[in-house]
Amino acid sequence: MSSIENVYICLAAPMLLALLFLQPNWRRVLLFVLTGMTACLLSAYISTFLAASIGADLDSAAYEIAPFVEEIMKLLPVLFYLMVFEPQRKHAIGGIQMIAVGFATFENACYLSGYGAENLLALTVRGFGTGAMHVVCGAFTAVGLLFLWDRLWLRAVGTLCLLSLSITFHGIFNILVNQPGPVSVIGSVIPLSVIGVYLAAVRKKVYIGVDP
């Protein structure tokens, strides 16, 4: 068994046990986190298989394959949740973001397992940057699925366009954070800046027609 499965089991085991004791609302949140972690694990398998199939090196896989696979794998459970359970909008938004949080958490844990935990500053920057990137991409998905979902003619086109935006944003992030020196820091700061702009807009009640 490889290290990522070991990391997954160690993280998922206490969460699965906690599901037995939590109230339904908390259980839903934890299930979303576990779903995001599982999506990350499956993404690693699929990306590795595709990279091996086309003979891609590690850099090409990180820039071209991983963003595509990971954003689709985050999208699929969201589509299932919306189509099967038809949740309220506020529950769906939270679910999408918690899937992104679970994905980022497992990705960061795997990074620690592979590269060690010696450089606290670099890990802090990367940890916040990776988390912010997945949250921002989750926000793109939320906008497409929740605010275009009621309009049938926009559903497919809007979802595809915002999925493409998420993949592009994710790919740019991966390119930047894998460069040496200040470029890596800049790559991590960009998604944090996007979140900062959003929070500033909320504080000023600039919702672009959407209730907070």
Backbone hydrogen bonds in HBPLUS format (Angstrom, degrees):
<---DONOR---> <-ACCEPTOR-->    atom                        ^
c    i                          cat <-CA-CA->   ^        H-A-AA   ^      H-
h    n   atom  resd res      DA  || num        DHA   H-A  angle D-A-AA Bond
n    s   type  num  typ     dist DA aas  dist angle  dist       angle   num
A0006-ASN N   A0002-SER O   3.38 MM   4  6.74 154.3  2.45 144.7 151.9     1
A0007-VAL N   A0003-SER O   2.90 MM   4  6.21 158.0  1.95 154.2 159.8     2
A0008-TYR N   A0004-ILE O   2.92 MM   4  6.09 158.5  1.96 143.2 149.4     3
A0009-ILE N   A0005-GLU O   2.95 MM   4  6.16 164.6  1.98 151.5 154.5     4
A0010-CYS N   A0006-ASN O   3.05 MM   4  6.25 163.8  2.08 149.2 153.7     5
A0011-LEU N   A0007-VAL O   3.02 MM   4  6.23 153.2  2.10 150.8 157.6     6
A0012-ALA N   A0008-TYR O   2.78 MM   4  5.81 163.9  1.80 155.7 161.1     7
A0013-ALA N   A0009-ILE O   2.95 MM   4  5.67 158.1  2.00 145.5 149.9     8
A0016-LEU N   A0012-ALA O   2.87 MM   4  6.09 158.4  1.92 162.5 168.7     9
A0017-LEU N   A0013-ALA O   3.11 MM   4  6.38 156.9  2.16 150.1 156.3    10
A0018-ALA N   A0014-PRO O   2.92 MM   4  6.08 149.7  2.02 139.2 147.8    11
A0019-LEU N   A0015-MET O   3.09 MM   4  6.39 137.2  2.29 143.3 153.6    12
A0020-LEU N   A0017-LEU O   3.16 MM   3  5.73 151.9  2.24 112.1 119.2    13
A0021-PHE N   A0018-ALA O   3.00 MM   3  5.55 157.6  2.05 117.5 124.0    14
A0022-LEU N   A0018-ALA O   3.24 MM   4  6.33 131.4  2.49 152.6 165.9    15
A0027-ARG N   A0023-GLN O   2.81 MM   4  5.94 156.7  1.86 160.0 167.3    16
A0028-ARG N   A0024-PRO O   2.92 MM   4  6.11 150.7  2.00 148.0 154.5    17
A0029-VAL N   A0025-ASN O   3.25 MM   4  6.58 157.8  2.31 144.3 149.1    18
A0030-LEU N   A0026-TRP O   3.03 MM   4  6.31 165.4  2.05 153.7 156.9    19
A0031-LEU N   A0027-ARG O   2.91 MM   4  6.08 152.0  1.98 147.0 155.0    20
A0032-PHE N   A0028-ARG O   3.02 MM   4  6.32 150.3  2.11 147.6 155.0    21
A0033-VAL N   A0029-VAL O   3.12 MM   4  6.49 155.6  2.18 148.1 154.5    22
A0034-LEU N   A0030-LEU O   2.95 MM   4  6.23 163.4  1.97 151.0 155.3    23
A0035-THR N   A0031-LEU O   2.82 MM   4  5.99 149.0  1.92 143.4 152.7    24
A0036-GLY N   A0032-PHE O   2.93 MM   4  6.24 154.2  2.00 148.8 154.9    25
A0037-MET N   A0033-VAL O   3.00 MM   4  6.34 156.5  2.05 150.2 156.6    26
A0038-THR N   A0034-LEU O   2.88 MM   4  6.09 158.6  1.92 149.0 154.9    27
A0039-ALA N   A0035-THR O   2.86 MM   4  6.06 155.0  1.93 147.6 154.8    28
A0040-CYS N   A0036-GLY O   3.01 MM   4  6.24 147.3  2.12 141.9 150.5    29
A0041-LEU N   A0037-MET O   3.02 MM   4  6.36 155.7  2.08 147.4 153.5    30
A0042-LEU N   A0038-THR O   2.95 MM   4  6.20 168.6  1.96 155.9 158.3    31
A0043-SER N   A0039-ALA O   2.87 MM   4  5.97 147.9  1.98 139.8 149.4    32
A0044-ALA N   A0040-CYS O   3.05 MM   4  6.33 148.5  2.16 145.3 152.5    33
A0045-TYR N   A0041-LEU O   3.26 MM   4  6.67 154.6  2.32 147.0 153.0    34
A0046-ILE N   A0042-LEU O   2.97 MM   4  6.25 168.9  1.98 156.0 158.3    35
A0047-SER N   A0043-SER O   2.81 MM   4  5.87 167.8  1.82 152.8 156.9    36
A0048-THR N   A0044-ALA O   3.02 MM   4  6.01 159.4  2.07 142.1 148.1    37
A0049-PHE N   A0045-TYR O   2.95 MM   4  6.19 158.4  2.00 148.8 155.0    38
A0050-LEU N   A0046-ILE O   2.89 MM   4  6.14 166.5  1.91 155.6 159.0    39
A0051-ALA N   A0047-SER O   2.88 MM   4  6.00 161.7  1.91 149.4 154.9    40
A0052-ALA N   A0048-THR O   2.96 MM   4  6.11 159.0  2.01 146.4 152.1    41
A0053-SER N   A0049-PHE O   2.89 MM   4  6.06 148.4  1.99 145.0 154.5    42
A0054-ILE N   A0050-LEU O   3.11 MM   4  6.36 150.8  2.20 150.3 155.4    43
A0055-GLY N   A0051-ALA O   2.90 MM   4  5.73 113.3  2.36 136.5 152.6    44
A0056-ALA N   A0051-ALA O   2.87 MM   5  4.84 148.2  1.97 142.3 146.0    45
A0061-ALA N   A0057-ASP O   2.96 MM   4  6.17 158.8  2.01 154.0 160.5    46
A0062-ALA N   A0058-LEU O   2.98 MM   4  6.17 155.5  2.04 146.3 152.6    47
A0063-TYR N   A0059-ASP O   2.98 MM   4  6.18 150.9  2.07 150.4 158.1    48
A0064-GLU N   A0060-SER O   2.83 MM   4  5.65 161.8  1.86 150.9 155.9    49
A0065-ILE N   A0061-ALA O   3.10 MM   4  4.80 135.0  2.32 112.3 125.3    50
A0066-ALA N   A0061-ALA O   2.79 MM   5  5.95 171.5  1.79 173.8 172.6    51
A0069-VAL N   A0065-ILE O   3.01 MM   4  6.20 172.4  2.02 165.5 167.6    52
A0070-GLU N   A0066-ALA O   2.82 MM   4  5.77 170.7  1.83 159.5 162.8    53
A0071-GLU N   A0067-PRO O   3.12 MM   4  6.02 164.4  2.14 141.8 146.2    54
A0072-ILE N   A0068-PHE O   3.29 MM   4  6.37 155.9  2.35 142.2 148.7    55
A0073-MET N   A0069-VAL O   2.92 MM   4  6.12 158.6  1.97 151.6 158.2    56
A0074-LYS N   A0070-GLU O   2.97 MM   4  6.20 141.2  2.12 143.6 153.5    57
A0075-LEU N   A0071-GLU O   3.07 MM   4  6.16 139.7  2.24 134.3 144.9    58
A0075-LEU N   A0072-ILE O   3.07 MM   3  4.96 121.6  2.43  91.5 106.8    59
A0076-LEU N   A0072-ILE O   3.03 MM   4  6.25 154.1  2.10 156.5 160.9    60
A0078-VAL N   A0075-LEU O   3.06 MM   3  5.25 120.3  2.43 102.6 118.2    61
A0079-LEU N   A0075-LEU O   2.96 MM   4  6.27 158.4  2.00 160.1 166.7    62
A0080-PHE N   A0076-LEU O   3.02 MM   4  6.30 161.8  2.05 153.2 158.3    63
A0081-TYR N   A0077-PRO O   2.94 MM   4  6.09 159.5  1.99 143.0 148.4    64
A0082-LEU N   A0078-VAL O   2.94 MM   4  6.19 161.8  1.97 153.9 158.4    65
A0083-MET N   A0079-LEU O   2.95 MM   4  6.06 165.9  1.97 154.4 158.1    66
A0084-VAL N   A0080-PHE O   2.94 MM   4  5.85 159.0  1.99 150.9 156.2    67
A0085-PHE N   A0081-TYR O   3.05 MM   4  5.56 150.8  2.14 133.2 142.1    68
A0086-GLU N   A0082-LEU O   3.18 MM   4  4.87 135.7  2.39 112.4 122.8    69
A0091-HIS N   A0088-GLN O   3.12 MM   3  5.40 121.7  2.48 103.0 117.1    70
A0092-ALA N   A0088-GLN O   2.98 MM   4  6.26 156.1  2.04 155.4 163.1    71
A0093-ILE N   A0089-ARG O   2.95 MM   4  6.19 161.0  1.98 156.6 160.6    72
A0094-GLY N   A0090-LYS O   3.28 MM   4  6.39 166.1  2.30 139.5 143.1    73
A0095-GLY N   A0091-HIS O   2.94 MM   4  6.11 153.1  2.01 143.6 151.8    74
A0096-ILE N   A0092-ALA O   2.95 MM   4  6.17 161.0  1.99 154.4 157.8    75
A0097-GLN N   A0093-ILE O   3.16 MM   4  6.41 163.2  2.19 150.8 155.0    76
A0098-MET N   A0094-GLY O   2.94 MM   4  6.14 153.3  2.01 148.6 156.2    77
A0099-ILE N   A0095-GLY O   3.01 MM   4  6.22 148.3  2.11 147.8 155.6    78
A0100-ALA N   A0096-ILE O   3.18 MM   4  6.47 154.9  2.24 142.6 149.1    79
A0101-VAL N   A0097-GLN O   2.88 MM   4  6.20 149.8  1.97 144.6 153.6    80
A0102-GLY N   A0098-MET O   2.90 MM   4  6.06 162.2  1.94 146.1 150.2    81
A0103-PHE N   A0099-ILE O   2.96 MM   4  6.15 155.8  2.02 146.5 153.3    82
A0104-ALA N   A0100-ALA O   2.96 MM   4  6.17 165.6  1.98 150.4 153.8    83
A0105-THR N   A0101-VAL O   2.86 MM   4  6.00 157.4  1.91 150.6 157.4    84
A0106-PHE N   A0102-GLY O   3.11 MM   4  6.26 165.8  2.13 148.1 150.9    85
A0107-GLU N   A0103-PHE O   2.99 MM   4  6.17 158.3  2.04 148.8 155.6    86
A0108-ASN N   A0104-ALA O   2.90 MM   4  6.07 160.0  1.94 150.3 155.0    87
A0109-ALA N   A0105-THR O   2.99 MM   4  6.22 155.8  2.05 145.2 152.2    88
A0110-CYS N   A0106-PHE O   2.94 MM   4  6.16 155.8  2.00 149.4 155.3    89
A0111-TYR N   A0107-GLU O   2.97 MM   4  6.22 148.4  2.07 142.4 151.6    90
A0112-LEU N   A0108-ASN O   2.96 MM   4  6.28 156.7  2.02 150.0 155.4    91
A0113-SER N   A0109-ALA O   3.00 MM   4  6.27 152.7  2.08 142.7 150.4    92
A0114-GLY N   A0110-CYS O   2.95 MM   4  6.19 146.0  2.07 144.9 153.3    93
A0115-TYR N   A0111-TYR O   2.85 MM   4  5.89 157.7  1.90 155.8 161.3    94
A0116-GLY N   A0112-LEU O   2.85 MM   4  4.91 138.5  2.03 133.8 137.1    95
A0123-LEU N   A0119-ASN O   3.03 MM   4  6.19 159.7  2.07 151.4 157.8    96
A0124-THR N   A0120-LEU O   2.84 MM   4  5.98 149.8  1.93 148.4 156.8    97
A0125-VAL N   A0121-LEU O   3.03 MM   4  6.30 164.2  2.05 153.5 156.8    98
A0126-ARG N   A0122-ALA O   2.94 MM   4  6.10 167.1  1.95 148.9 153.1    99
A0127-GLY N   A0123-LEU O   2.70 MM   4  5.69 155.1  1.76 141.9 150.1   100
A0128-PHE N   A0124-THR O   3.01 MM   4  6.14 171.3  2.01 151.0 152.6   101
A0129-GLY N   A0125-VAL O   2.89 MM   4  5.93 155.3  1.95 144.2 152.5   102
A0130-THR N   A0126-ARG O   2.74 MM   4  5.83 168.9  1.76 154.6 157.0   103
A0131-GLY N   A0127-GLY O   3.05 MM   4  6.12 163.8  2.08 143.3 148.5   104
A0132-ALA N   A0128-PHE O   2.86 MM   4  5.96 161.2  1.90 146.8 152.5   105
A0133-MET N   A0129-GLY O   2.87 MM   4  6.05 156.2  1.93 147.9 154.8   106
A0134-HIS N   A0130-THR O   3.07 MM   4  6.34 166.8  2.09 155.0 156.8   107
A0135-VAL N   A0131-GLY O   3.01 MM   4  6.20 155.4  2.07 147.8 155.2   108
A0136-VAL N   A0132-ALA O   2.83 MM   4  6.01 159.8  1.87 152.8 158.1   109
A0137-CYS N   A0133-MET O   2.96 MM   4  6.19 164.2  1.98 151.5 155.8   110
A0138-GLY N   A0134-HIS O   2.86 MM   4  6.00 147.0  1.97 138.9 148.7   111
A0139-ALA N   A0135-VAL O   2.87 MM   4  6.16 141.7  2.01 141.8 152.5   112
A0139-ALA N   A0136-VAL O   3.05 MM   3  4.96 119.3  2.43  91.6 107.0   113
A0140-PHE N   A0136-VAL O   3.01 MM   4  6.42 150.8  2.09 149.1 156.5   114
A0141-THR N   A0137-CYS O   3.12 MM   4  6.43 160.3  2.16 146.0 150.6   115
A0142-ALA N   A0138-GLY O   2.87 MM   4  6.11 154.1  1.94 145.4 153.1   116
A0143-VAL N   A0139-ALA O   3.00 MM   4  6.25 160.3  2.04 152.2 155.7   117
A0144-GLY N   A0140-PHE O   3.18 MM   4  6.49 163.8  2.21 150.2 154.0   118
A0145-LEU N   A0141-THR O   2.89 MM   4  6.07 171.2  1.90 161.6 163.7   119
A0146-LEU N   A0142-ALA O   2.91 MM   4  5.65 160.3  1.94 147.3 153.1   120
A0147-PHE N   A0143-VAL O   3.10 MM   4  5.47 152.3  2.18 131.5 139.3   121
A0151-ARG N   A0148-LEU O   3.16 MM   3  5.52 151.6  2.24 108.6 117.1   122
A0154-LEU N   A0151-ARG O   2.92 MM   3  5.45 142.6  2.06 114.4 125.5   123
A0155-ARG N   A0151-ARG O   3.06 MM   4  6.11 126.0  2.36 148.2 163.0   124
A0155-ARG N   A0152-LEU O   3.22 MM   3  5.12 143.2  2.37  96.4 106.8   125
A0158-GLY N   A0154-LEU O   2.69 MM   4  5.36 156.3  1.74 146.8 155.3   126
A0159-THR N   A0155-ARG O   3.03 MM   4  5.98 159.2  2.08 140.5 146.9   127
A0160-LEU N   A0156-ALA O   2.99 MM   4  6.10 163.0  2.02 148.2 153.2   128
A0161-CYS N   A0157-VAL O   2.93 MM   4  6.11 160.9  1.97 150.7 156.0   129
A0162-LEU N   A0158-GLY O   3.00 MM   4  6.14 166.7  2.01 151.4 154.8   130
A0163-LEU N   A0159-THR O   2.86 MM   4  5.94 145.4  1.98 144.5 154.7   131
A0164-SER N   A0160-LEU O   2.94 MM   4  6.13 153.7  2.01 144.1 151.0   132
A0165-LEU N   A0161-CYS O   2.96 MM   4  6.30 146.8  2.07 141.0 150.6   133
A0166-SER N   A0162-LEU O   2.96 MM   4  6.16 155.0  2.02 140.2 146.4   134
A0167-ILE N   A0163-LEU O   2.94 MM   4  6.22 160.6  1.98 151.5 156.5   135
A0168-THR N   A0164-SER O   2.95 MM   4  6.13 160.5  1.99 147.4 152.6   136
A0169-PHE N   A0165-LEU O   2.92 MM   4  6.09 167.6  1.94 153.0 156.4   137
A0170-HIS N   A0166-SER O   2.88 MM   4  5.96 160.7  1.92 148.7 154.7   138
A0171-GLY N   A0167-ILE O   2.83 MM   4  5.99 156.2  1.89 146.3 153.1   139
A0172-ILE N   A0168-THR O   2.97 MM   4  6.21 162.3  2.00 153.4 157.2   140
A0173-PHE N   A0169-PHE O   3.03 MM   4  6.24 159.5  2.07 146.0 151.9   141
A0174-ASN N   A0170-HIS O   2.97 MM   4  6.25 161.9  2.00 151.4 155.9   142
A0175-ILE N   A0171-GLY O   2.99 MM   4  6.24 157.1  2.05 149.8 155.8   143
A0176-LEU N   A0172-ILE O   3.04 MM   4  6.27 163.5  2.07 152.7 156.5   144
A0177-VAL N   A0173-PHE O   2.93 MM   4  6.11 175.9  1.93 164.1 164.9   145
A0178-ASN N   A0174-ASN O   3.27 MM   4  6.15 134.2  2.49 137.4 146.2   146
A0179-GLN N   A0176-LEU O   3.08 MM   3  5.47 164.8  2.11 115.7 118.2   147
A0184-SER N   A0181-GLY O   3.18 MM   3  5.97 139.5  2.35 121.2 128.1   148
A0185-VAL N   A0182-PRO O   3.06 MM   3  5.11 115.8  2.49  97.0 112.3   149
A0186-ILE N   A0182-PRO O   2.92 MM   4  6.23 161.2  1.96 157.5 162.7   150
A0187-GLY N   A0183-VAL O   2.93 MM   4  6.20 156.5  1.99 148.3 154.4   151
A0188-SER N   A0184-SER O   3.14 MM   4  6.44 148.9  2.24 142.7 150.2   152
A0189-VAL N   A0185-VAL O   2.94 MM   4  6.18 144.5  2.07 147.8 158.3   153
A0190-ILE N   A0186-ILE O   3.08 MM   4  6.28 144.1  2.22 151.5 159.0   154
A0193-SER N   A0189-VAL O   2.79 MM   4  6.02 147.3  1.90 154.8 165.0   155
A0193-SER N   A0190-ILE O   3.06 MM   3  5.06 119.7  2.44  96.4 111.5   156
A0194-VAL N   A0190-ILE O   3.04 MM   4  6.40 150.1  2.13 150.4 158.7   157
A0195-ILE N   A0191-PRO O   3.09 MM   4  6.39 159.3  2.14 147.2 151.4   158
A0196-GLY N   A0192-LEU O   2.92 MM   4  6.17 152.4  1.99 142.7 151.2   159
A0197-VAL N   A0193-SER O   2.86 MM   4  6.16 153.8  1.93 151.2 157.1   160
A0198-TYR N   A0194-VAL O   3.02 MM   4  6.31 157.4  2.07 146.6 152.8   161
A0199-LEU N   A0195-ILE O   2.90 MM   4  6.17 163.4  1.93 154.7 158.6   162
A0200-ALA N   A0196-GLY O   2.96 MM   4  6.15 153.5  2.03 145.1 152.5   163
A0201-ALA N   A0197-VAL O   2.92 MM   4  6.17 150.7  2.00 145.4 153.6   164
A0202-VAL N   A0198-TYR O   2.92 MM   4  6.26 153.2  2.00 151.2 158.6   165
A0203-ARG N   A0199-LEU O   2.98 MM   4  6.22 157.9  2.03 146.7 152.3   166
A0204-LYS N   A0200-ALA O   3.15 MM   4  6.36 141.2  2.31 139.1 148.7   167
A0206-VAL N   A0201-ALA O   2.74 MM   5  4.97 175.3  1.74 152.9 151.4   168
A0205-LYS N   A0202-VAL O   2.90 MM   3  4.76 156.2  1.95 102.2 108.8   169
A0210-VAL N   A0207-TYR O   3.00 MM   3  5.10 150.3  2.09 103.8 113.2   170
